[in-house]
Amino acid sequence: MFEASRLKGYEKIFTFIRADNTAALTTYLNQGFQIVGTAKRHAKIDRIYLDEIIVERFV
């Protein structure tokens, strides 16, 4: 994915991960992503607001 992104001219991959999804966050961090912020109460599921962790990686 990273090589394909570079070939398309992308410089950075940026995404949101639900704060309660620690397995996904660990996977992204192990792939070289860095936490750049938190979107407070960004998602609402079953009337419950959840934070989302913002991560990015330069390719």
CHARMM internal coordinates of N, CA and C (Angstrom, degrees):
IC EDIT
DIST 1 N 1 CA 1.4333
DIST 1 CA 1 C 1.5251
ANGL 1 N 1 CA 1 C 110.70
DIST 1 C 2 N 1.3284
ANGL 1 CA 1 C 2 N 117.48
DIHE 1 N 1 CA 1 C 2 N -40.01
DIST 2 N 2 CA 1.4559
ANGL 1 C 2 N 2 CA 119.95
DIHE 1 CA 1 C 2 N 2 CA -177.06
DIST 2 CA 2 C 1.5288
ANGL 2 N 2 CA 2 C 110.75
DIHE 1 C 2 N 2 CA 2 C -67.01
DIST 2 C 3 N 1.3259
ANGL 2 CA 2 C 3 N 117.40
DIHE 2 N 2 CA 2 C 3 N -42.06
DIST 3 N 3 CA 1.4629
ANGL 2 C 3 N 3 CA 120.76
DIHE 2 CA 2 C 3 N 3 CA 178.82
DIST 3 CA 3 C 1.5260
ANGL 3 N 3 CA 3 C 110.49
DIHE 2 C 3 N 3 CA 3 C -65.26
DIST 3 C 4 N 1.3229
ANGL 3 CA 3 C 4 N 117.28
DIHE 3 N 3 CA 3 C 4 N -43.41
DIST 4 N 4 CA 1.4703
ANGL 3 C 4 N 4 CA 120.77
DIHE 3 CA 3 C 4 N 4 CA 177.97
DIST 4 CA 4 C 1.5268
ANGL 4 N 4 CA 4 C 110.41
DIHE 3 C 4 N 4 CA 4 C -60.98
DIST 4 C 5 N 1.3064
ANGL 4 CA 4 C 5 N 116.86
DIHE 4 N 4 CA 4 C 5 N -37.93
DIST 5 N 5 CA 1.4659
ANGL 4 C 5 N 5 CA 120.77
DIHE 4 CA 4 C 5 N 5 CA 178.21
DIST 5 CA 5 C 1.5252
ANGL 5 N 5 CA 5 C 110.66
DIHE 4 C 5 N 5 CA 5 C -63.76
DIST 5 C 6 N 1.3289
ANGL 5 CA 5 C 6 N 116.04
DIHE 5 N 5 CA 5 C 6 N -44.76
DIST 6 N 6 CA 1.4676
ANGL 5 C 6 N 6 CA 119.84
DIHE 5 CA 5 C 6 N 6 CA 178.52
DIST 6 CA 6 C 1.5277
ANGL 6 N 6 CA 6 C 111.01
DIHE 5 C 6 N 6 CA 6 C -60.99
DIST 6 C 7 N 1.3304
ANGL 6 CA 6 C 7 N 116.02
DIHE 6 N 6 CA 6 C 7 N -44.05
DIST 7 N 7 CA 1.4644
ANGL 6 C 7 N 7 CA 120.49
DIHE 6 CA 6 C 7 N 7 CA -178.72
DIST 7 CA 7 C 1.5287
ANGL 7 N 7 CA 7 C 111.78
DIHE 6 C 7 N 7 CA 7 C -62.82
DIST 7 C 8 N 1.3105
ANGL 7 CA 7 C 8 N 117.64
DIHE 7 N 7 CA 7 C 8 N -28.85
DIST 8 N 8 CA 1.4641
ANGL 7 C 8 N 8 CA 121.55
DIHE 7 CA 7 C 8 N 8 CA 178.11
DIST 8 CA 8 C 1.5341
ANGL 8 N 8 CA 8 C 112.10
DIHE 7 C 8 N 8 CA 8 C -84.82
DIST 8 C 9 N 1.3182
ANGL 8 CA 8 C 9 N 116.27
DIHE 8 N 8 CA 8 C 9 N -2.15
DIST 9 N 9 CA 1.4545
ANGL 8 C 9 N 9 CA 120.12
DIHE 8 CA 8 C 9 N 9 CA 177.74
DIST 9 CA 9 C 1.5136
ANGL 9 N 9 CA 9 C 115.08
DIHE 8 C 9 N 9 CA 9 C 91.89
DIST 9 C 10 N 1.3267
ANGL 9 CA 9 C 10 N 117.35
DIHE 9 N 9 CA 9 C 10 N 5.80
DIST 10 N 10 CA 1.4620
ANGL 9 C 10 N 10 CA 119.66
DIHE 9 CA 9 C 10 N 10 CA 178.19
DIST 10 CA 10 C 1.5209
ANGL 10 N 10 CA 10 C 109.66
DIHE 9 C 10 N 10 CA 10 C -71.32
DIST 10 C 11 N 1.2910
ANGL 10 CA 10 C 11 N 115.61
DIHE 10 N 10 CA 10 C 11 N 147.96
DIST 11 N 11 CA 1.4555
ANGL 10 C 11 N 11 CA 120.98
DIHE 10 CA 10 C 11 N 11 CA 177.87
DIST 11 CA 11 C 1.5210
ANGL 11 N 11 CA 11 C 113.17
DIHE 10 C 11 N 11 CA 11 C -112.03
DIST 11 C 12 N 1.3423
ANGL 11 CA 11 C 12 N 115.15
DIHE 11 N 11 CA 11 C 12 N -20.13
DIST 12 N 12 CA 1.4622
ANGL 11 C 12 N 12 CA 118.33
DIHE 11 CA 11 C 12 N 12 CA -176.08
DIST 12 CA 12 C 1.5209
ANGL 12 N 12 CA 12 C 109.65
DIHE 11 C 12 N 12 CA 12 C -152.22
DIST 12 C 13 N 1.3385
ANGL 12 CA 12 C 13 N 115.13
DIHE 12 N 12 CA 12 C 13 N 144.83
DIST 13 N 13 CA 1.4674
ANGL 12 C 13 N 13 CA 122.05
DIHE 12 CA 12 C 13 N 13 CA 171.69
DIST 13 CA 13 C 1.5266
ANGL 13 N 13 CA 13 C 106.39
DIHE 12 C 13 N 13 CA 13 C -110.60
DIST 13 C 14 N 1.3193
ANGL 13 CA 13 C 14 N 116.11
DIHE 13 N 13 CA 13 C 14 N 134.91
DIST 14 N 14 CA 1.4594
ANGL 13 C 14 N 14 CA 123.15
DIHE 13 CA 13 C 14 N 14 CA -171.81
DIST 14 CA 14 C 1.5259
ANGL 14 N 14 CA 14 C 107.17
DIHE 13 C 14 N 14 CA 14 C -137.43
DIST 14 C 15 N 1.3372
ANGL 14 CA 14 C 15 N 117.20
DIHE 14 N 14 CA 14 C 15 N 131.46
DIST 15 N 15 CA 1.4644
ANGL 14 C 15 N 15 CA 118.72
DIHE 14 CA 14 C 15 N 15 CA 179.36
DIST 15 CA 15 C 1.5275
ANGL 15 N 15 CA 15 C 111.13
DIHE 14 C 15 N 15 CA 15 C -153.36
DIST 15 C 16 N 1.3158
ANGL 15 CA 15 C 16 N 114.72
DIHE 15 N 15 CA 15 C 16 N 168.45
DIST 16 N 16 CA 1.4629
ANGL 15 C 16 N 16 CA 123.36
DIHE 15 CA 15 C 16 N 16 CA 177.36
DIST 16 CA 16 C 1.5211
ANGL 16 N 16 CA 16 C 108.98
DIHE 15 C 16 N 16 CA 16 C -110.88
DIST 16 C 17 N 1.3366
ANGL 16 CA 16 C 17 N 116.84
DIHE 16 N 16 CA 16 C 17 N 141.66
DIST 17 N 17 CA 1.4636
ANGL 16 C 17 N 17 CA 122.73
DIHE 16 CA 16 C 17 N 17 CA 176.88
DIST 17 CA 17 C 1.5217
ANGL 17 N 17 CA 17 C 107.40
DIHE 16 C 17 N 17 CA 17 C -130.08
DIST 17 C 18 N 1.3215
ANGL 17 CA 17 C 18 N 115.26
DIHE 17 N 17 CA 17 C 18 N 130.69
DIST 18 N 18 CA 1.4730
ANGL 17 C 18 N 18 CA 117.70
DIHE 17 CA 17 C 18 N 18 CA 177.07
DIST 18 CA 18 C 1.5227
ANGL 18 N 18 CA 18 C 109.89
DIHE 17 C 18 N 18 CA 18 C -57.37
DIST 18 C 19 N 1.3231
ANGL 18 CA 18 C 19 N 115.51
DIHE 18 N 18 CA 18 C 19 N 136.86
DIST 19 N 19 CA 1.4618
ANGL 18 C 19 N 19 CA 121.02
DIHE 18 CA 18 C 19 N 19 CA -176.50
DIST 19 CA 19 C 1.5259
ANGL 19 N 19 CA 19 C 112.58
DIHE 18 C 19 N 19 CA 19 C -62.41
DIST 19 C 20 N 1.3271
ANGL 19 CA 19 C 20 N 117.30
DIHE 19 N 19 CA 19 C 20 N -24.73
DIST 20 N 20 CA 1.4641
ANGL 19 C 20 N 20 CA 119.52
DIHE 19 CA 19 C 20 N 20 CA 179.60
DIST 20 CA 20 C 1.5325
ANGL 20 N 20 CA 20 C 112.70
DIHE 19 C 20 N 20 CA 20 C -87.04
DIST 20 C 21 N 1.3386
ANGL 20 CA 20 C 21 N 118.06
DIHE 20 N 20 CA 20 C 21 N 2.84
DIST 21 N 21 CA 1.4644
ANGL 20 C 21 N 21 CA 121.51
DIHE 20 CA 20 C 21 N 21 CA -179.29
DIST 21 CA 21 C 1.5312
ANGL 21 N 21 CA 21 C 108.91
DIHE 20 C 21 N 21 CA 21 C -102.90
DIST 21 C 22 N 1.3188
ANGL 21 CA 21 C 22 N 115.69
DIHE 21 N 21 CA 21 C 22 N 72.87
DIST 22 N 22 CA 1.4668
ANGL 21 C 22 N 22 CA 120.71
DIHE 21 CA 21 C 22 N 22 CA -175.68
DIST 22 CA 22 C 1.5285
ANGL 22 N 22 CA 22 C 112.47
DIHE 21 C 22 N 22 CA 22 C -65.33
DIST 22 C 23 N 1.3309
ANGL 22 CA 22 C 23 N 117.97
DIHE 22 N 22 CA 22 C 23 N -31.45
DIST 23 N 23 CA 1.4700
ANGL 22 C 23 N 23 CA 120.14
DIHE 22 CA 22 C 23 N 23 CA 178.95
DIST 23 CA 23 C 1.5293
ANGL 23 N 23 CA 23 C 110.26
DIHE 22 C 23 N 23 CA 23 C -64.32
DIST 23 C 24 N 1.3207
ANGL 23 CA 23 C 24 N 117.34
DIHE 23 N 23 CA 23 C 24 N -43.88
DIST 24 N 24 CA 1.4703
ANGL 23 C 24 N 24 CA 120.40
DIHE 23 CA 23 C 24 N 24 CA 178.85
DIST 24 CA 24 C 1.5222
ANGL 24 N 24 CA 24 C 110.41
DIHE 23 C 24 N 24 CA 24 C -65.77
DIST 24 C 25 N 1.3157
ANGL 24 CA 24 C 25 N 117.03
DIHE 24 N 24 CA 24 C 25 N -43.28
DIST 25 N 25 CA 1.4584
ANGL 24 C 25 N 25 CA 120.18
DIHE 24 CA 24 C 25 N 25 CA 179.98
DIST 25 CA 25 C 1.5277
ANGL 25 N 25 CA 25 C 110.43
DIHE 24 C 25 N 25 CA 25 C -60.00
DIST 25 C 26 N 1.3136
ANGL 25 CA 25 C 26 N 117.17
DIHE 25 N 25 CA 25 C 26 N -44.19
DIST 26 N 26 CA 1.4645
ANGL 25 C 26 N 26 CA 121.36
DIHE 25 CA 25 C 26 N 26 CA 178.33
DIST 26 CA 26 C 1.5243
ANGL 26 N 26 CA 26 C 110.94
DIHE 25 C 26 N 26 CA 26 C -61.04
DIST 26 C 27 N 1.3192
ANGL 26 CA 26 C 27 N 117.02
DIHE 26 N 26 CA 26 C 27 N -41.97
DIST 27 N 27 CA 1.4670
ANGL 26 C 27 N 27 CA 121.23
DIHE 26 CA 26 C 27 N 27 CA 179.27
DIST 27 CA 27 C 1.5220
ANGL 27 N 27 CA 27 C 110.54
DIHE 26 C 27 N 27 CA 27 C -61.62
DIST 27 C 28 N 1.3196
ANGL 27 CA 27 C 28 N 117.31
DIHE 27 N 27 CA 27 C 28 N -48.01
DIST 28 N 28 CA 1.4653
ANGL 27 C 28 N 28 CA 120.29
DIHE 27 CA 27 C 28 N 28 CA 179.03
DIST 28 CA 28 C 1.5252
ANGL 28 N 28 CA 28 C 111.31
DIHE 27 C 28 N 28 CA 28 C -61.15
DIST 28 C 29 N 1.3140
ANGL 28 CA 28 C 29 N 117.24
DIHE 28 N 28 CA 28 C 29 N -44.71
DIST 29 N 29 CA 1.4634
ANGL 28 C 29 N 29 CA 120.13
DIHE 28 CA 28 C 29 N 29 CA -179.93
DIST 29 CA 29 C 1.5226
ANGL 29 N 29 CA 29 C 111.24
DIHE 28 C 29 N 29 CA 29 C -62.62
DIST 29 C 30 N 1.3257
ANGL 29 CA 29 C 30 N 117.04
DIHE 29 N 29 CA 29 C 30 N -37.90
DIST 30 N 30 CA 1.4673
ANGL 29 C 30 N 30 CA 120.78
DIHE 29 CA 29 C 30 N 30 CA 177.66
DIST 30 CA 30 C 1.5246
ANGL 30 N 30 CA 30 C 112.46
DIHE 29 C 30 N 30 CA 30 C -67.89
DIST 30 C 31 N 1.3287
ANGL 30 CA 30 C 31 N 117.50
DIHE 30 N 30 CA 30 C 31 N -18.76
DIST 31 N 31 CA 1.4659
ANGL 30 C 31 N 31 CA 122.27
DIHE 30 CA 30 C 31 N 31 CA 177.88
DIST 31 CA 31 C 1.5350
ANGL 31 N 31 CA 31 C 111.98
DIHE 30 C 31 N 31 CA 31 C -93.88
DIST 31 C 32 N 1.3099
ANGL 31 CA 31 C 32 N 116.45
DIHE 31 N 31 CA 31 C 32 N 8.58
DIST 32 N 32 CA 1.4571
ANGL 31 C 32 N 32 CA 120.15
DIHE 31 CA 31 C 32 N 32 CA 174.73
DIST 32 CA 32 C 1.5154
ANGL 32 N 32 CA 32 C 115.89
DIHE 31 C 32 N 32 CA 32 C 96.65
DIST 32 C 33 N 1.3236
ANGL 32 CA 32 C 33 N 117.59
DIHE 32 N 32 CA 32 C 33 N 4.76
DIST 33 N 33 CA 1.4597
ANGL 32 C 33 N 33 CA 120.41
DIHE 32 CA 32 C 33 N 33 CA 176.60
DIST 33 CA 33 C 1.5202
ANGL 33 N 33 CA 33 C 109.54
DIHE 32 C 33 N 33 CA 33 C -74.34
DIST 33 C 34 N 1.3264
ANGL 33 CA 33 C 34 N 115.98
DIHE 33 N 33 CA 33 C 34 N 154.22
DIST 34 N 34 CA 1.4545
ANGL 33 C 34 N 34 CA 121.95
DIHE 33 CA 33 C 34 N 34 CA 176.82
DIST 34 CA 34 C 1.5215
ANGL 34 N 34 CA 34 C 109.27
DIHE 33 C 34 N 34 CA 34 C -123.12
DIST 34 C 35 N 1.3147
ANGL 34 CA 34 C 35 N 115.50
DIHE 34 N 34 CA 34 C 35 N 144.36
DIST 35 N 35 CA 1.4615
ANGL 34 C 35 N 35 CA 120.83
DIHE 34 CA 34 C 35 N 35 CA 175.44
DIST 35 CA 35 C 1.5209
ANGL 35 N 35 CA 35 C 108.19
DIHE 34 C 35 N 35 CA 35 C -74.62
DIST 35 C 36 N 1.3341
ANGL 35 CA 35 C 36 N 115.87
DIHE 35 N 35 CA 35 C 36 N 128.83
DIST 36 N 36 CA 1.4635
ANGL 35 C 36 N 36 CA 120.03
DIHE 35 CA 35 C 36 N 36 CA -179.84
DIST 36 CA 36 C 1.5234
ANGL 36 N 36 CA 36 C 112.36
DIHE 35 C 36 N 36 CA 36 C -118.90
DIST 36 C 37 N 1.3316
ANGL 36 CA 36 C 37 N 116.94
DIHE 36 N 36 CA 36 C 37 N -4.35
DIST 37 N 37 CA 1.4540
ANGL 36 C 37 N 37 CA 118.63
DIHE 36 CA 36 C 37 N 37 CA 178.21
DIST 37 CA 37 C 1.5104
ANGL 37 N 37 CA 37 C 113.35
DIHE 36 C 37 N 37 CA 37 C 169.17
DIST 37 C 38 N 1.3212
ANGL 37 CA 37 C 38 N 114.66
DIHE 37 N 37 CA 37 C 38 N -179.92
DIST 38 N 38 CA 1.4602
ANGL 37 C 38 N 38 CA 122.16
DIHE 37 CA 37 C 38 N 38 CA 178.37
DIST 38 CA 38 C 1.5205
ANGL 38 N 38 CA 38 C 108.71
DIHE 37 C 38 N 38 CA 38 C -134.87
DIST 38 C 39 N 1.3071
ANGL 38 CA 38 C 39 N 115.75
DIHE 38 N 38 CA 38 C 39 N 130.26
DIST 39 N 39 CA 1.4608
ANGL 38 C 39 N 39 CA 121.39
DIHE 38 CA 38 C 39 N 39 CA 173.91
DIST 39 CA 39 C 1.5295
ANGL 39 N 39 CA 39 C 106.27
DIHE 38 C 39 N 39 CA 39 C -95.07
DIST 39 C 40 N 1.2938
ANGL 39 CA 39 C 40 N 116.44
DIHE 39 N 39 CA 39 C 40 N 106.76
DIST 40 N 40 CA 1.4649
ANGL 39 C 40 N 40 CA 121.94
DIHE 39 CA 39 C 40 N 40 CA -176.85
DIST 40 CA 40 C 1.5268
ANGL 40 N 40 CA 40 C 110.57
DIHE 39 C 40 N 40 CA 40 C -71.45
DIST 40 C 41 N 1.3460
ANGL 40 CA 40 C 41 N 114.96
DIHE 40 N 40 CA 40 C 41 N 134.64
DIST 41 N 41 CA 1.4654
ANGL 40 C 41 N 41 CA 121.81
DIHE 40 CA 40 C 41 N 41 CA 176.82
DIST 41 CA 41 C 1.5346
ANGL 41 N 41 CA 41 C 111.57
DIHE 40 C 41 N 41 CA 41 C 48.63
DIST 41 C 42 N 1.3161
ANGL 41 CA 41 C 42 N 115.79
DIHE 41 N 41 CA 41 C 42 N 45.20
DIST 42 N 42 CA 1.4626
ANGL 41 C 42 N 42 CA 121.53
DIHE 41 CA 41 C 42 N 42 CA -173.10
DIST 42 CA 42 C 1.5268
ANGL 42 N 42 CA 42 C 113.11
DIHE 41 C 42 N 42 CA 42 C -84.44
DIST 42 C 43 N 1.3143
ANGL 42 CA 42 C 43 N 117.04
DIHE 42 N 42 CA 42 C 43 N -31.79
DIST 43 N 43 CA 1.4632
ANGL 42 C 43 N 43 CA 121.33
DIHE 42 CA 42 C 43 N 43 CA -179.98
DIST 43 CA 43 C 1.5264
ANGL 43 N 43 CA 43 C 108.86
DIHE 42 C 43 N 43 CA 43 C -115.70
DIST 43 C 44 N 1.3337
ANGL 43 CA 43 C 44 N 115.96
DIHE 43 N 43 CA 43 C 44 N 148.45
DIST 44 N 44 CA 1.4600
ANGL 43 C 44 N 44 CA 120.48
DIHE 43 CA 43 C 44 N 44 CA 177.55
DIST 44 CA 44 C 1.5225
ANGL 44 N 44 CA 44 C 107.77
DIHE 43 C 44 N 44 CA 44 C -128.08
DIST 44 C 45 N 1.3186
ANGL 44 CA 44 C 45 N 115.04
DIHE 44 N 44 CA 44 C 45 N 117.54
DIST 45 N 45 CA 1.4588
ANGL 44 C 45 N 45 CA 121.49
DIHE 44 CA 44 C 45 N 45 CA -179.12
DIST 45 CA 45 C 1.5233
ANGL 45 N 45 CA 45 C 108.39
DIHE 44 C 45 N 45 CA 45 C -128.56
DIST 45 C 46 N 1.3093
ANGL 45 CA 45 C 46 N 115.84
DIHE 45 N 45 CA 45 C 46 N 124.10
DIST 46 N 46 CA 1.4662
ANGL 45 C 46 N 46 CA 120.99
DIHE 45 CA 45 C 46 N 46 CA -178.53
DIST 46 CA 46 C 1.5300
ANGL 46 N 46 CA 46 C 112.30
DIHE 45 C 46 N 46 CA 46 C 50.14
DIST 46 C 47 N 1.3241
ANGL 46 CA 46 C 47 N 115.63
DIHE 46 N 46 CA 46 C 47 N 46.82
DIST 47 N 47 CA 1.4671
ANGL 46 C 47 N 47 CA 123.43
DIHE 46 CA 46 C 47 N 47 CA 177.41
DIST 47 CA 47 C 1.5258
ANGL 47 N 47 CA 47 C 114.28
DIHE 46 C 47 N 47 CA 47 C 69.21
DIST 47 C 48 N 1.3150
ANGL 47 CA 47 C 48 N 117.28
DIHE 47 N 47 CA 47 C 48 N 9.08
DIST 48 N 48 CA 1.4614
ANGL 47 C 48 N 48 CA 121.38
DIHE 47 CA 47 C 48 N 48 CA 179.91
DIST 48 CA 48 C 1.5244
ANGL 48 N 48 CA 48 C 108.41
DIHE 47 C 48 N 48 CA 48 C -112.69
DIST 48 C 49 N 1.3188
ANGL 48 CA 48 C 49 N 115.91
DIHE 48 N 48 CA 48 C 49 N 127.19
DIST 49 N 49 CA 1.4644
ANGL 48 C 49 N 49 CA 120.64
DIHE 48 CA 48 C 49 N 49 CA 177.21
DIST 49 CA 49 C 1.5236
ANGL 49 N 49 CA 49 C 110.02
DIHE 48 C 49 N 49 CA 49 C -83.54
DIST 49 C 50 N 1.3272
ANGL 49 CA 49 C 50 N 115.26
DIHE 49 N 49 CA 49 C 50 N 139.70
DIST 50 N 50 CA 1.4568
ANGL 49 C 50 N 50 CA 121.85
DIHE 49 CA 49 C 50 N 50 CA 179.70
DIST 50 CA 50 C 1.5178
ANGL 50 N 50 CA 50 C 110.31
DIHE 49 C 50 N 50 CA 50 C -126.21
DIST 50 C 51 N 1.3173
ANGL 50 CA 50 C 51 N 115.63
DIHE 50 N 50 CA 50 C 51 N 144.50
DIST 51 N 51 CA 1.4564
ANGL 50 C 51 N 51 CA 120.59
DIHE 50 CA 50 C 51 N 51 CA 172.42
DIST 51 CA 51 C 1.5244
ANGL 51 N 51 CA 51 C 108.43
DIHE 50 C 51 N 51 CA 51 C -77.98
DIST 51 C 52 N 1.3332
ANGL 51 CA 51 C 52 N 115.90
DIHE 51 N 51 CA 51 C 52 N 156.16
DIST 52 N 52 CA 1.4485
ANGL 51 C 52 N 52 CA 121.05
DIHE 51 CA 51 C 52 N 52 CA 172.38
DIST 52 CA 52 C 1.5219
ANGL 52 N 52 CA 52 C 108.57
DIHE 51 C 52 N 52 CA 52 C -127.08
DIST 52 C 53 N 1.3144
ANGL 52 CA 52 C 53 N 114.99
DIHE 52 N 52 CA 52 C 53 N 136.98
DIST 53 N 53 CA 1.4573
ANGL 52 C 53 N 53 CA 122.59
DIHE 52 CA 52 C 53 N 53 CA 179.39
DIST 53 CA 53 C 1.5284
ANGL 53 N 53 CA 53 C 107.68
DIHE 52 C 53 N 53 CA 53 C -88.66
DIST 53 C 54 N 1.3119
ANGL 53 CA 53 C 54 N 116.97
DIHE 53 N 53 CA 53 C 54 N 132.53
DIST 54 N 54 CA 1.4507
ANGL 53 C 54 N 54 CA 121.94
DIHE 53 CA 53 C 54 N 54 CA 179.77
DIST 54 CA 54 C 1.5324
ANGL 54 N 54 CA 54 C 107.71
DIHE 53 C 54 N 54 CA 54 C -99.87
DIST 54 C 55 N 1.3471
ANGL 54 CA 54 C 55 N 115.70
DIHE 54 N 54 CA 54 C 55 N 126.49
DIST 55 N 55 CA 1.4561
ANGL 54 C 55 N 55 CA 120.94
DIHE 54 CA 54 C 55 N 55 CA 179.23
DIST 55 CA 55 C 1.5250
ANGL 55 N 55 CA 55 C 109.88
DIHE 54 C 55 N 55 CA 55 C -126.85
DIST 55 C 56 N 1.3190
ANGL 55 CA 55 C 56 N 115.35
DIHE 55 N 55 CA 55 C 56 N 154.84
DIST 56 N 56 CA 1.4560
ANGL 55 C 56 N 56 CA 120.36
DIHE 55 CA 55 C 56 N 56 CA 176.36
DIST 56 CA 56 C 1.5169
ANGL 56 N 56 CA 56 C 110.36
DIHE 55 C 56 N 56 CA 56 C -146.68
DIST 56 C 57 N 1.3370
ANGL 56 CA 56 C 57 N 113.66
DIHE 56 N 56 CA 56 C 57 N 158.00
DIST 57 N 57 CA 1.4677
ANGL 56 C 57 N 57 CA 119.69
DIHE 56 CA 56 C 57 N 57 CA 174.07
DIST 57 CA 57 C 1.5196
ANGL 57 N 57 CA 57 C 107.42
DIHE 56 C 57 N 57 CA 57 C -146.46
DIST 57 C 58 N 1.3149
ANGL 57 CA 57 C 58 N 115.88
DIHE 57 N 57 CA 57 C 58 N 129.42
DIST 58 N 58 CA 1.4530
ANGL 57 C 58 N 58 CA 120.00
DIHE 57 CA 57 C 58 N 58 CA 173.89
DIST 58 CA 58 C 1.5210
ANGL 58 N 58 CA 58 C 108.18
DIHE 57 C 58 N 58 CA 58 C -78.27
DIST 58 C 59 N 1.3254
ANGL 58 CA 58 C 59 N 115.93
DIHE 58 N 58 CA 58 C 59 N 138.19
DIST 59 N 59 CA 1.4660
ANGL 58 C 59 N 59 CA 120.34
DIHE 58 CA 58 C 59 N 59 CA 179.87
DIST 59 CA 59 C 1.5100
ANGL 59 N 59 CA 59 C 109.79
DIHE 58 C 59 N 59 CA 59 C -107.46
END
COOR INIT
IC SEED 1 N 1 CA 1 C
IC BUILD
